[in-house]
Amino acid sequence: MAEQVLDLRGLRCPLPVLKAKKTMKSLVIGDRLVLECTDPLTVIDVPHYANQDGHRLEGQEQQGEIYRFTIIKAR
């Protein structure tokens, strides 16, 4: 199981989700993708993306201005 971290700070919707989707294609099932974002709308967009594409949102947290999401590739 590999883990890849994407620094998406400063990017506004829809770019964080588009970059996550592109990166997810290069991962294998079971890999983790960690997103570090600053756009407050990602708290809505990222969970929706993970659910819609059939992946598992393992974690979601806020550390100051950083929103951190951990998604496990499921398909």
Summary of the structure (lengths in Angstrom):
residues: 75
radius of gyration: 11.0
end to end distance: 14.1
largest distance: 31.8
contacts: 223
relative contact order: 0.26
helix: 28%
strand: 36%
